Amino acid sequence: MTSTVPALGTRTAEGSALQAVLLDMDGTLVDTEGFWWDAEVAVFGSLGHALDEAWREVVVGGPMTRSAGFLIEATGADITLPELTVLLNDGFEERISSALPLMPGAARLLAELAAHEVPTALVSASHRRIIDRVLTSLGPEFFALTVAGDEVERTKPYPDPYLLAAAGLGADPARCAVIEDTATGVAAAEAAGCHVVAVPSVAPIAPAYRRTVVPSLEHVNLPFLHGLMGY
């Protein structure tokens, strides 16, 4: 989908103009949720523990501290959270050393937002070292700022990352559209007061007030995002 909508203008009298778009990274823009799970399975396998496939829905989209902490408790593995965090980040980086697959529609959407000069931020629960690696595939030029999970005191599902991103772009959170793929990210965006587009990657997400669910980014373009501000 392409758009012929001009660059953003001023807010309307009702304050309904889209001011910024804030995007999650893993599972939303890049097809990496499977890489994280593979890394978790491999690391715990080396520790002598098999992961239950059902746990994948528990850890997806979560901050490293929550996901890793859950897996330590669930398996009883003899490893500290800091030690596990290093191993998981290392394992993930090994898996993205080659070309990183983008989600369908991601490249087109980022190019469209840039062409219309829409303020855009990348907001991820992943650590800075991971974000900087992934940005080489996504294109750092598409984002006015990026927020990493290890750069905020409270990451997703708390609203802090999205509030920080909106403030950094000089935008009202209520006039921001957030694109997320997990319930954890959706909860963070909604707690920040943003409109949400959910593109579920691993676990289903139900529609709700100020939350629109679509099957892929191929269904999202600038007119669609402008339309979200009307409710």
PyMOL commands that set and color helices and strands:
alter all, ss='L'
color gray80, all
select helices_A, chain A and resi 33-46+53-59+64-75+81-95+106-115+128-138+140-142+149-151+160-168+173-175+183-191+217-219+222-228
alter helices_A, ss='H'
color red, helices_A
select strands_A, chain A and resi 20-23+120-123+145-147+176-180+195-198+211-213
alter strands_A, ss='S'
color yellow, strands_A
deselect
rebuild
show_as cartoon
